[in-house]
Amino acid sequence: MTSSRQLQNPSISTSSSSPSSSSSTARDRLSSLSSHIMGSNGNPSVFTPAAVAAAPEDPLFGLMKAYREDPSDKKVDLGIGAYRDNNAKPWILPVVKKADDAIHNDPSVNHEYLSIGGLADFTSAAQKLIVGADSPAIREKRICTLQTISGTGAVHLGGLFLSKFHPAQPKPTIYLSNPTWANHNQIFTNVGLTLAKYPYFSAKTKGLDFDGMIAALRAAPAGSIILLHACAHNPTGVDPSQEQWKQIAALMRERRQFPFFDTAYQGFASGDLVRDAWAIRYFVEQGFELCVAQSFAKNFGLYGERTGAFHFVSAPGADASTAIQHIASQLAILQRSEISNPPAYGARIASKVLNDPVLFAEWEEDLRTMSGRIQEMRRGLRERLEKRGTPGTWDHITTQIGMFSFTGLNENQVKILRDKWHVYMTKNGRISMAGLNTHNLDYFAEAVDSVVRETS
Ligand SMILES: Cc1ncc(COP(=O)(O)O)c(C=O)c1O
């Protein structure tokens, strides 16, 4: 019998899903025969279907599957959170290819374990990249960094640390933007933190609901943890301005709130690494104690290599460097118990690029290629919709930044786009701009125009 779990997640192997050889098929038959003969002599199952309910399918991965199975040659994938080139193909950054070749040809590279904290050349470079080489946190030795399983692993490690070591009783609530990257909810729930939301997106302006955000942060208890997207907010593509970041920081200082930055798109948003790190650097300069979950999936195109880092910055003070050593030692224990030590490959590639000025400059060029193409698609889409006179306003397509755009299309419109036009996007109307290209832009604009008219 095929289990319902297996139907939900075909990528997770179950014993009945894919026998790898005829001998395993024979073994399966033998084992089912022997359990039939033995009847109830074995221990009864504890983990029955009634005890373990089937989990709902991950919406994003379900969307990807539906797209793959759609035979239409017109289909457009705007769900995927990964960069695609103008031919809708994954793009290996030229600088990554170069670093990869160099690693392959380096006879000193082996397959030994990394240390618990990861590749030291990588973590020190990741640190400088996000807080700046001249950061007071580095100068005063009050920052520690561990290599993690990409950004997801960094968010998890940070959440776990806060839930175990935050000295307040009860533990502070973590406030997430509404909406936020869906996985934030699961990760922070799994580590036992209490979650709350702060308003972020204004459906009316399709921009930042700054007043709503500020009011919610003011009302949040002193000492709360506030999850902030450093740049290119997922899913809205809406970021605070530098002036607004300053006001957020001032309020959070007054309320003694703890910033937890998630940075998954540095350099990918504006094309400028320093500009995209501005908010984090500002908060560090303001003397906040904070943490940062950093992903290299998007900006290096190292999605599958799971390359990331978690940084903790202690507040300035006489005890700061002792505190950070204690924190680093506890983080190392958490890391050891979960993954023992992180994977080497992606970190080697990133480290090679980050530590070599020539390769670094080539990387910046690659980042400009990706962000530039996305900006071009934003301009192209807005232009086409405005030219057609599609009902509504479309300026938000170019004011939002980064990989995603919150189009304002509703669930019904998204459904028609999928059923009638073979255009795939998440139910909340988010599109990945990277899925657009010069071959499908006209088609997508035509589809949006038609659906908006049909439903208005
Ligand atoms: C806001 C945000 N945080 C973290 C991540 C983590 O990504 P990864 O684990 O692939 O680095 C993502 C990826 O989509 C994201 O959008």
The ligand as a MOL file (V3000), in Angstrom:
LIG
                    3D

  0  0  0     0  0            999 V3000
M  V30 BEGIN CTAB
M  V30 COUNTS 16 16 0 0 0
M  V30 BEGIN ATOM
M  V30 1 C 14.2460 35.3470 3.9950 0
M  V30 2 C 14.9910 34.0770 3.7830 0
M  V30 3 N 15.7450 33.5990 4.7700 0
M  V30 4 C 16.4500 32.4800 4.6420 0
M  V30 5 C 16.4010 31.7490 3.4870 0
M  V30 6 C 17.2280 30.5020 3.4980 0
M  V30 7 O 17.6470 29.9940 2.3400 0
M  V30 8 P 18.7790 28.8930 2.2840 0
M  V30 9 O 18.5820 27.9700 3.4160 0
M  V30 10 O 18.5700 28.2520 0.9720 0
M  V30 11 O 20.0640 29.6300 2.3810 0
M  V30 12 C 15.6070 32.1940 2.4180 0
M  V30 13 C 15.4760 31.4320 1.1800 0
M  V30 14 O 14.5560 31.5410 0.4140 0
M  V30 15 C 14.8950 33.4000 2.5680 0
M  V30 16 O 14.1530 33.9120 1.5950 0
M  V30 END ATOM
M  V30 BEGIN BOND
M  V30 1 1 1 2
M  V30 2 1 2 3
M  V30 3 2 2 15
M  V30 4 2 3 4
M  V30 5 1 4 5
M  V30 6 1 5 6
M  V30 7 2 5 12
M  V30 8 1 6 7
M  V30 9 1 7 8
M  V30 10 2 8 9
M  V30 11 1 8 10
M  V30 12 1 8 11
M  V30 13 1 12 13
M  V30 14 1 12 15
M  V30 15 2 13 14
M  V30 16 1 15 16
M  V30 END BOND
M  V30 END CTAB
M  END
